[in-house]
Amino acid sequence: MNDRNPLAGRRILVVEDEAMLSMLLEDILEGLGCEVAGTASRFDEAMRRVDTLDFDAALLDVNLNGTYSVPIAEKLAQRGVPFVLATGYGTQLPGTVPAAPILQKPFDEAALERALRSVLKESTR
């Protein structure tokens, strides 16, 4: 991380079940100066990544092939790892989800950058 680009070098876990969107997110994150720490497209795979990878923040799709990612969000929150939620289903989320910025799909690069800057700034206070 540096003063000119607070996202530079930050490691991001991408949890997204749509392959094309996942690849697009990887490109956007790299363009923002981030490093993609890993990706997951299924719930069980995402839980393993959360347990085994080292990363600064996560981008978490709310619905992974019909399975809600709330337990993943809860695990991230318990560990103090910031995350951004991505959803195509509006702002009504299933169950009680830990507080996090919500990106409404489709979102653009600027919205993703703002959300990541927000959660990463809060995590360094």
Secondary structure per residue as TSV (DSSP state, phi and psi in degrees):
chain	resnum	aa	ss	phi	psi
A	1	M	-	360.0	141.7
A	2	N	-	-137.0	170.5
A	3	D	S	-66.2	-35.4
A	4	R	S	-75.3	-34.3
A	5	N	-	-136.4	94.7
A	6	P	T	-65.8	-9.3
A	7	L	T	-92.5	-12.4
A	8	A	T	-59.2	126.0
A	9	G	T	79.7	-2.7
A	10	R	-	-73.6	135.2
A	11	R	E	-93.7	123.9
A	12	I	E	-119.5	132.2
A	13	L	E	-91.8	128.2
A	14	V	E	-106.7	118.3
A	15	V	E	-115.9	104.6
A	16	E	-	-152.3	130.3
A	17	D	S	-87.9	-12.0
A	18	E	-	-94.3	113.8
A	19	A	H	-56.8	-44.6
A	20	M	H	-64.2	-41.1
A	21	L	H	-67.2	-39.1
A	22	S	H	-60.2	-44.8
A	23	M	H	-64.4	-40.6
A	24	L	H	-62.2	-43.5
A	25	L	H	-62.4	-40.5
A	26	E	H	-59.3	-45.4
A	27	D	H	-62.7	-44.3
A	28	I	H	-62.9	-46.7
A	29	L	H	-61.2	-43.9
A	30	E	H	-63.5	-37.7
A	31	G	H	-64.8	-27.2
A	32	L	T	-83.4	-3.1
A	33	G	T	95.3	3.1
A	34	C	-	-82.5	164.4
A	35	E	E	-113.3	132.3
A	36	V	E	-81.1	112.5
A	37	A	E	-74.8	-25.5
A	38	G	E	171.0	168.5
A	39	T	E	-133.3	157.0
A	40	A	E	-149.0	142.3
A	41	S	-	-118.0	-9.4
A	42	R	S	-124.8	155.4
A	43	F	H	-55.9	-52.5
A	44	D	H	-62.9	-38.3
A	45	E	H	-64.5	-41.8
A	46	A	H	-63.5	-42.8
A	47	M	H	-61.4	-40.7
A	48	R	H	-63.9	-42.0
A	49	R	H	-62.7	-41.4
A	50	V	H	-60.6	-37.8
A	51	D	H	-76.8	-26.1
A	52	T	H	-115.4	-19.7
A	53	L	-	-97.0	155.5
A	54	D	-	-103.2	119.6
A	55	F	-	-152.3	159.8
A	56	D	S	-91.2	-28.0
A	57	A	E	-161.2	166.4
A	58	A	E	-131.5	148.2
A	59	L	E	-109.0	116.3
A	60	L	E	-121.2	113.7
A	61	D	E	-68.1	132.4
A	62	V	S	-68.9	-35.3
A	63	N	E	-120.5	111.4
A	64	L	E	-103.8	95.5
A	65	N	T	51.1	43.2
A	66	G	T	91.5	-3.7
A	67	T	E	-110.1	122.6
A	68	Y	E	-71.4	142.1
A	69	S	-	-92.6	18.2
A	70	V	H	-54.3	-45.5
A	71	P	H	-60.6	-31.3
A	72	I	H	-68.2	-45.0
A	73	A	H	-60.4	-41.2
A	74	E	H	-63.0	-41.6
A	75	K	H	-65.1	-42.6
A	76	L	H	-61.5	-44.7
A	77	A	H	-62.3	-42.4
A	78	Q	H	-60.9	-33.6
A	79	R	T	-88.1	-3.2
A	80	G	T	75.1	22.0
A	81	V	-	-93.9	120.2
A	82	P	-	-69.8	153.3
A	83	F	E	-151.4	160.6
A	84	V	E	-120.9	133.8
A	85	L	E	-93.4	138.7
A	86	A	E	-120.9	131.1
A	87	T	E	-148.1	148.3
A	88	G	S	-106.4	10.8
A	89	Y	S	-112.8	21.1
A	90	G	-	85.4	-174.2
A	91	T	S	-89.5	-3.8
A	92	Q	-	-80.2	109.7
A	93	L	-	-102.5	153.5
A	94	P	S	-71.7	135.1
A	95	G	S	62.4	-156.6
A	96	T	-	-102.4	111.3
A	97	V	-	-104.0	133.8
A	98	P	-	-54.8	148.4
A	99	A	S	-57.8	132.3
A	100	A	-	-166.6	153.6
A	101	P	-	-61.9	145.9
A	102	I	E	-115.8	123.3
A	103	L	E	-99.0	122.3
A	104	Q	E	-84.3	121.7
A	105	K	S	-74.5	143.1
A	106	P	S	-77.6	141.8
A	107	F	-	-118.5	164.9
A	108	D	-	-109.2	173.7
A	109	E	H	-57.7	-41.5
A	110	A	H	-63.4	-40.8
A	111	A	H	-65.5	-41.6
A	112	L	H	-63.2	-44.6
A	113	E	H	-60.8	-45.9
A	114	R	H	-59.8	-44.4
A	115	A	H	-64.0	-44.3
A	116	L	H	-66.0	-43.4
A	117	R	H	-58.5	-40.8
A	118	S	H	-61.5	-51.6
A	119	V	H	-71.9	-33.3
A	120	L	H	-74.4	-33.0
A	121	K	H	-64.9	-44.5
A	122	E	H	-63.9	-33.7
A	123	S	H	-76.9	-14.7
A	124	T	T	-99.8	2.8
A	125	R	-	-75.7	360.0
